[in-house]
Amino acid sequence: MATRKVDVLIAGGGPSGLSAALVLGRARRSVLLIDDEKPRNAVVRQSHGFLTRDGIEPMKLRQLAREQISQYDYVHFEQDCVESIEKAGKLFLASTRSGLAVYSRKVIIATGMKDDLPDIPGLADAYGKSIFMCPYCDGYELQSRPMAVFGQGENLVKFASVIWNWSKDLIVFTNGDDHLSANQKKELDEHGIRIIETAIAGLMSEKGMLKSVVLKNGEEIQREFGFIKNSGQHQSARLPDQLGIRLKNNGGYETLRHGLTEAAGLLVIGDAKNAFTSLIGAAGEGYEAGVALNDDMIQEDWEKSVKP
Ligand SMILES: Cc1cc2nc3c(=O)[nH]c(=O)nc-3n(C[C@H](O)[C@H](O)[C@H](O)COP(=O)(O)OP(=O)(O)OC[C@H]3O[C@@H](n4cnc5c(N)ncnc54)[C@H](O)[C@@H]3O)c2cc1C
């Protein structure tokens, strides 16, 4: 089994992990960043809202970051999957799918989340091309177009009102759920938003571009774009469980300040901590965690190096 020893192992190479790697590399910490290259946002063609990189392809943003970080000899990248993390004396020991064993003083978990899509036939074909989750990420490009909102539950009216900010040509599809109250229906109606509670048979799209929503009663409703009200997400990896860290109600891991956790030396940042962070928010968290972790290591080294 191949073995490596570094100051910091980072599991996950999205904006949070990459940003932490940059700070730590500049702080002269040896870093191994392991990423299995299956990011949550890979389905979209463009990412928005990241200063100086608005409209960039998701993988291009990562590629540029890796090119810049590679200038720092302290940081190394591996394409692999971290499968387990345990304590080995004062160090952590991580094992990867390819059989690499990594000993490190500290570990940053930046493994992100995966989305659970509603069970609507044809939705997966259009997801990321004409149907999205986050209006702040993708709403501007679809403004004023015929729009669908797919969802149920108590926050549905609130979510519809957010999407209404980008398009007033809006139909809410509850896909067979008929739990909207009379007041909620009235509120949507007062804003010109039609509600369709009939179950959906499927979505028709061409090359991912939505054409219509077909209902189980045979009716076909023309729509060009859609947003899904959050239908849940789950952790990409459950590594912190192995060190006793628990999930919060929103599915993110429990942390203290700066992403530090109850397990000393283990940090969780980005979507793995928050459920949804945004690219620039995740990068900010990586920076903050990198500084906090390096400050801790400086303090440890400072105390150990006292001359007798
Ligand atoms: C469809 C969609 C579109 C979006 N568009 C935008 C947008 O336009 N603007 C915006 O600001 N935000 C957008 N977001 C949100 C944004 O993508 C996330 O908030 C952000 O990527 C979180 O960064 P992260 O570093 O925490 O996780 P991620 O970017 O998800 O990165 C996690 C990485 O960890 C890797 N990984 C997972 N498990 C392991 C393991 N065991 N070992 C090794 N590697 C592992 C994954 O493969 C992945 O590469 C979008 C999200 C979605 C779902």
The ligand as a MOL file (V3000), in Angstrom:
LIG
                    3D

  0  0  0     0  0            999 V3000
M  V30 BEGIN CTAB
M  V30 COUNTS 53 58 0 0 0
M  V30 BEGIN ATOM
M  V30 1 C -27.2230 22.4660 -10.5800 0
M  V30 2 C -26.4740 23.4120 -9.6920 0
M  V30 3 C -26.0470 24.6310 -10.1760 0
M  V30 4 C -25.3770 25.5170 -9.3570 0
M  V30 5 N -24.9900 26.7220 -9.8590 0
M  V30 6 C -24.3550 27.6000 -9.0730 0
M  V30 7 C -24.0000 28.8990 -9.5580 0
M  V30 8 O -24.2260 29.2280 -10.7340 0
M  V30 9 N -23.3980 29.7500 -8.6890 0
M  V30 10 C -23.1430 29.4160 -7.3980 0
M  V30 11 O -22.5870 30.2470 -6.6650 0
M  V30 12 N -23.4650 28.2030 -6.9060 0
M  V30 13 C -24.0550 27.2880 -7.7100 0
M  V30 14 N -24.4040 26.0650 -7.2190 0
M  V30 15 C -24.0100 25.7050 -5.8520 0
M  V30 16 C -22.5330 25.3060 -5.8140 0
M  V30 17 O -22.2480 24.3770 -6.8540 0
M  V30 18 C -22.1590 24.6900 -4.4700 0
M  V30 19 O -22.6810 25.4510 -3.3970 0
M  V30 20 C -20.6270 24.6250 -4.3540 0
M  V30 21 O -20.0930 23.8870 -5.4400 0
M  V30 22 C -20.2170 23.9760 -3.0490 0
M  V30 23 O -18.8130 23.8190 -3.0670 0
M  V30 24 P -18.1280 22.6540 -2.2370 0
M  V30 25 O -16.6630 22.8480 -2.4460 0
M  V30 26 O -18.6350 22.6400 -0.8520 0
M  V30 27 O -18.6290 21.2850 -2.9020 0
M  V30 28 P -18.5500 20.7610 -4.4030 0
M  V30 29 O -18.3250 21.8720 -5.3540 0
M  V30 30 O -19.7370 19.9020 -4.6130 0
M  V30 31 O -17.2420 19.8640 -4.3970 0
M  V30 32 C -17.1490 18.6780 -3.6480 0
M  V30 33 C -16.1290 17.7740 -4.3070 0
M  V30 34 O -15.8230 16.6860 -3.4340 0
M  V30 35 C -15.7080 15.5160 -4.2180 0
M  V30 36 N -15.8960 14.3530 -3.3410 0
M  V30 37 C -17.0360 13.9180 -2.7790 0
M  V30 38 N -16.8040 12.8400 -2.0070 0
M  V30 39 C -15.4800 12.5860 -2.1090 0
M  V30 40 C -14.6190 11.5980 -1.5470 0
M  V30 41 N -15.0900 10.6710 -0.7010 0
M  V30 42 N -13.3060 11.6280 -1.8580 0
M  V30 43 C -12.8130 12.5610 -2.7050 0
M  V30 44 N -13.5780 13.5200 -3.2600 0
M  V30 45 C -14.8870 13.5400 -2.9650 0
M  V30 46 C -16.7730 15.6790 -5.2930 0
M  V30 47 O -16.5180 14.8590 -6.4120 0
M  V30 48 C -16.6210 17.1530 -5.6160 0
M  V30 49 O -15.6780 17.3650 -6.6370 0
M  V30 50 C -25.0910 25.1620 -8.0240 0
M  V30 51 C -25.5120 23.9200 -7.5220 0
M  V30 52 C -26.2020 23.0540 -8.3370 0
M  V30 53 C -26.6530 21.7390 -7.7880 0
M  V30 END ATOM
M  V30 BEGIN BOND
M  V30 1 1 1 2
M  V30 2 1 2 3
M  V30 3 2 2 52
M  V30 4 2 3 4
M  V30 5 1 4 5
M  V30 6 1 4 50
M  V30 7 2 5 6
M  V30 8 1 6 7
M  V30 9 1 6 13
M  V30 10 2 7 8
M  V30 11 1 7 9
M  V30 12 1 9 10
M  V30 13 2 10 11
M  V30 14 1 10 12
M  V30 15 2 12 13
M  V30 16 1 13 14
M  V30 17 1 14 15
M  V30 18 1 14 50
M  V30 19 1 15 16
M  V30 20 1 16 17
M  V30 21 1 16 18
M  V30 22 1 18 19
M  V30 23 1 18 20
M  V30 24 1 20 21
M  V30 25 1 20 22
M  V30 26 1 22 23
M  V30 27 1 23 24
M  V30 28 2 24 25
M  V30 29 1 24 26
M  V30 30 1 24 27
M  V30 31 1 27 28
M  V30 32 2 28 29
M  V30 33 1 28 30
M  V30 34 1 28 31
M  V30 35 1 31 32
M  V30 36 1 32 33
M  V30 37 1 33 34
M  V30 38 1 33 48
M  V30 39 1 34 35
M  V30 40 1 35 36
M  V30 41 1 35 46
M  V30 42 1 36 37
M  V30 43 1 36 45
M  V30 44 2 37 38
M  V30 45 1 38 39
M  V30 46 1 39 40
M  V30 47 2 39 45
M  V30 48 1 40 41
M  V30 49 2 40 42
M  V30 50 1 42 43
M  V30 51 2 43 44
M  V30 52 1 44 45
M  V30 53 1 46 47
M  V30 54 1 46 48
M  V30 55 1 48 49
M  V30 56 2 50 51
M  V30 57 1 51 52
M  V30 58 1 52 53
M  V30 END BOND
M  V30 END CTAB
M  END
